[in-house]
Amino acid sequence: MQDFSVVKIGLESVDPLILAGIRFTLCALPAVFLLKRPQVPWRYTIGYGLMFGLGLWGVVNLGVKAGVSPGIASLELQFSAFLTILLGAAVFRESLSRFQYLGIAVALAGLFSIMFVTDGTVTLVGVALLLFVAVSWSVADVILKQAAPKEMLAFLVCSSRRTRTPSWDTPCGTACCASTRCRPSRRSPCSFRSSASWARC
């Protein structure tokens, strides 16, 4: 929950998607210059970066900005635990016991009760965004299991390098994009992706 409280503070002065871009830039630097590319197909680092970086933290920021309190946001993300179980059963042919199904049903009933909170800490748009976040997190978990990287740190660093939020691609570059004055634009010579320094991943 502390993490979401800090997110809420950050959103007072920074665009939600730019804040996510800053987060994963700091995750990648300076390790991206020191580590070798993990020995996994490109689709896994790209997929994980998009799902975990943009789909999870980018949309979490949008949800908190839309009016969901940090406490409710951290609670609603627990939907991902159940979705991961169900996705794992579908993708990896894992079998579930009746007790697991019963536990999922009871826990989901409790989480769905969040939607009936009327004290101003929940908005319909915010809840919808965070449900999308839970799905993204579950998909990211499945991608990670499929990739099974031996170099986990290198995998996370390269995935962070591939986290690309729309508001982050600005001519302002990484140095000044922590400002709400930045606006999305087409690829530019000083944009996040175009730097040749990132070619290692």
C-alpha positions as CSV (number, residue, x, y, z in Angstrom):
1,M,0.0,0.0,0.0
2,Q,2.9,2.4,0.7
3,D,3.9,2.1,-3.0
4,F,0.5,3.3,-4.1
5,S,0.6,6.2,-1.6
6,V,3.8,7.4,-3.2
7,V,2.2,7.0,-6.6
8,K,-0.6,9.2,-5.5
9,I,1.8,11.9,-4.4
10,G,3.7,11.6,-7.7
11,L,0.6,12.0,-9.7
12,E,0.0,15.4,-8.2
13,S,2.7,16.8,-10.4
14,V,3.5,14.2,-13.1
15,D,1.5,12.7,-15.9
16,P,0.4,9.1,-15.1
17,L,2.1,7.5,-18.1
18,I,5.2,9.6,-17.8
19,L,5.5,8.6,-14.2
20,A,5.5,4.9,-15.3
21,G,8.1,5.7,-17.9
22,I,10.4,7.3,-15.3
23,R,9.9,4.3,-13.0
24,F,11.1,1.8,-15.6
25,T,13.9,4.0,-16.9
26,L,15.3,4.0,-13.4
27,C,14.8,0.2,-13.3
28,A,16.9,-0.2,-16.5
29,L,19.7,2.3,-15.7
30,P,22.6,1.9,-15.3
31,A,22.3,-2.0,-15.5
32,V,21.3,-1.9,-19.2
33,F,24.9,-0.9,-20.0
34,L,26.5,-3.6,-17.9
35,L,24.4,-6.8,-18.4
36,K,24.2,-9.0,-21.5
37,R,20.9,-9.6,-23.2
38,P,19.1,-12.5,-21.7
39,Q,19.0,-15.7,-23.9
40,V,15.3,-15.6,-24.5
41,P,13.3,-14.7,-27.6
42,W,12.6,-11.1,-28.2
43,R,8.8,-11.6,-27.9
44,Y,9.1,-12.4,-24.2
45,T,11.0,-9.3,-23.2
46,I,8.7,-7.1,-25.3
47,G,5.6,-8.8,-24.1
48,Y,6.6,-8.7,-20.4
49,G,7.7,-5.1,-20.7
50,L,4.4,-4.1,-22.3
51,M,2.2,-6.1,-19.8
52,F,4.1,-5.3,-16.6
53,G,5.3,-1.8,-17.5
54,L,2.5,-0.2,-19.5
55,G,-0.4,-2.6,-18.8
56,L,0.3,-2.8,-15.0
57,W,2.0,0.3,-13.7
58,G,1.0,2.7,-16.5
59,V,-2.7,1.8,-16.1
60,V,-2.4,1.6,-12.2
61,N,-1.4,5.3,-12.4
62,L,-4.4,6.1,-14.5
63,G,-6.6,4.3,-12.1
64,V,-5.3,6.2,-9.1
65,K,-5.6,9.4,-11.1
66,A,-9.2,8.5,-11.9
67,G,-10.1,8.5,-8.2
68,V,-9.3,5.1,-6.6
69,S,-7.7,5.4,-3.3
70,P,-4.2,3.7,-2.8
71,G,-5.7,1.2,-0.3
72,I,-8.5,0.1,-2.7
73,A,-6.0,0.0,-5.6
74,S,-3.6,-2.4,-3.7
75,L,-6.5,-4.6,-2.7
76,E,-8.1,-4.8,-6.2
77,L,-4.9,-5.8,-7.7
78,Q,-5.2,-9.1,-5.8
79,F,-7.6,-10.2,-8.6
80,S,-4.5,-11.0,-10.5
81,A,-3.8,-14.0,-8.1
82,F,-7.0,-15.7,-9.2
83,L,-6.6,-14.8,-12.9
84,T,-3.1,-16.2,-12.9
85,I,-4.3,-19.5,-11.5
86,L,-7.0,-19.7,-14.2
87,L,-4.6,-18.6,-17.0
88,G,-2.1,-21.1,-15.8
89,A,-4.7,-23.9,-15.9
90,A,-5.7,-22.8,-19.5
91,V,-2.2,-22.3,-20.9
92,F,-0.1,-24.9,-19.1
93,R,-2.9,-27.5,-18.6
94,E,-2.6,-27.3,-14.9
95,S,-5.4,-29.0,-13.0
96,L,-7.3,-27.3,-10.2
97,S,-9.0,-29.0,-7.2
98,R,-12.5,-28.2,-6.1
99,F,-11.1,-26.6,-3.0
100,Q,-9.1,-24.2,-5.2
101,Y,-12.3,-23.3,-7.1
102,L,-14.1,-22.8,-3.8
103,G,-11.4,-20.6,-2.5
104,I,-11.4,-18.5,-5.7
105,A,-15.1,-18.0,-5.5
106,V,-15.1,-16.9,-1.8
107,A,-12.2,-14.5,-2.4
108,L,-13.7,-13.1,-5.6
109,A,-17.0,-12.4,-3.7
110,G,-15.1,-10.4,-1.2
111,L,-13.1,-8.4,-3.8
112,F,-16.3,-7.7,-5.8
113,S,-17.8,-6.1,-2.7
114,I,-15.3,-3.2,-3.3
115,M,-17.6,-2.1,-6.1
116,F,-20.3,-1.2,-3.6
117,V,-18.1,1.1,-1.6
118,T,-19.7,4.6,-1.6
119,D,-17.3,6.6,0.6
120,G,-15.6,8.3,-2.3
121,T,-12.6,6.1,-2.4
122,V,-13.8,4.2,-5.5
123,T,-14.9,5.3,-9.0
124,L,-16.3,3.1,-11.7
125,V,-13.7,4.2,-14.2
126,G,-10.9,3.5,-11.6
127,V,-12.3,0.1,-10.8
128,A,-12.4,-0.8,-14.5
129,L,-8.9,0.3,-15.1
130,L,-7.6,-1.7,-12.1
131,L,-9.4,-4.8,-13.3
132,F,-7.5,-4.4,-16.6
133,V,-4.3,-4.0,-14.5
134,A,-5.1,-7.4,-12.8
135,V,-5.4,-9.0,-16.2
136,S,-2.2,-7.5,-17.4
137,W,-0.3,-8.7,-14.3
138,S,-1.6,-12.2,-14.8
139,V,-0.6,-12.2,-18.5
140,A,2.9,-10.9,-17.4
141,D,3.2,-13.8,-15.0
142,V,2.3,-16.3,-17.7
143,I,4.9,-14.7,-20.1
144,L,7.5,-14.9,-17.4
145,K,6.8,-18.6,-16.8
146,Q,6.9,-19.3,-20.5
147,A,10.2,-17.4,-21.0
148,A,11.8,-19.1,-18.0
149,P,14.9,-16.9,-18.2
150,K,18.1,-18.1,-16.5
151,E,19.4,-14.5,-16.2
152,M,16.4,-13.0,-14.3
153,L,18.0,-9.7,-13.6
154,A,19.0,-9.2,-17.2
155,F,15.5,-10.2,-18.3
156,L,13.9,-7.6,-16.0
157,V,16.3,-4.9,-17.0
158,C,15.7,-5.5,-20.7
159,S,12.0,-5.7,-20.2
160,S,12.1,-2.4,-18.4
161,R,14.0,-0.9,-21.4
162,R,11.1,-2.1,-23.6
163,T,8.4,-0.5,-21.4
164,R,7.1,2.2,-23.7
165,T,4.4,4.6,-22.6
166,P,2.7,6.9,-25.1
167,S,3.4,10.1,-23.1
168,W,7.1,9.1,-22.7
169,D,7.8,9.4,-26.4
170,T,8.4,13.1,-26.6
171,P,11.0,15.4,-28.1
172,C,11.8,16.5,-24.5
173,G,13.8,13.3,-24.0
174,T,14.3,11.4,-20.8
175,A,15.9,14.3,-19.0
176,C,12.9,16.6,-18.9
177,C,9.9,14.3,-19.5
178,A,9.1,14.4,-15.8
179,S,6.9,17.3,-16.5
180,T,3.2,17.6,-17.4
181,R,4.2,20.0,-20.1
182,C,5.5,17.1,-22.2
183,R,3.1,15.9,-24.9
184,P,3.2,12.8,-27.0
185,S,4.9,13.1,-30.4
186,R,6.4,11.1,-33.1
187,R,9.8,9.5,-32.7
188,S,12.6,12.1,-32.4
189,P,16.4,11.9,-32.3
190,C,16.4,12.5,-28.5
191,S,13.5,10.1,-27.7
192,F,13.7,7.2,-25.3
193,R,13.8,4.5,-27.9
194,S,16.1,6.1,-30.4
195,S,19.3,6.2,-28.3
196,A,21.8,3.8,-29.7
197,S,23.0,3.2,-26.1
198,W,20.0,0.9,-25.5
199,A,21.0,-1.4,-28.4
200,R,22.4,-4.0,-26.0
201,C,18.9,-5.2,-25.2
